[in-house]
Amino acid sequence: MTEGLKVLKSDKRAIFTAANQASKAYLYITDLAESNQSEQKAVKKRLETVLFIVQSAYNSNG
C-alpha cells in the first residue's frame, strides 16, 4: 500500500484536505492558463498594430 493510501485510511479528514489542495491546484493552473491566453492575445494585438503601421508607412512612401 502506498504512503498516501495509508494516510487516507488512518485519517478520515485526509481525503477532504487532499481534495481541497487539488481544487486549489486546479484553480491556480486554470488561472495561469487564462492569463497566458490573455497575454498572448495582447502581444498579438500589439504585433498587428506594428504591422499595420509599417504597412501604412510603406504604402505612403511607395
C-alpha angles and dihedrals in degrees: 000000000000122000091248092055091049090054092048090050095048099040116047091194093054093085090058092048090049092047091049092051091046090051091051091048091050092051091047092051095046091047090050092049092049093049090050090052091050091048092049091050091050092050091048090051092050091049091049089051092050091047090051091051092048092048091047092051091047093049093048091051095042 
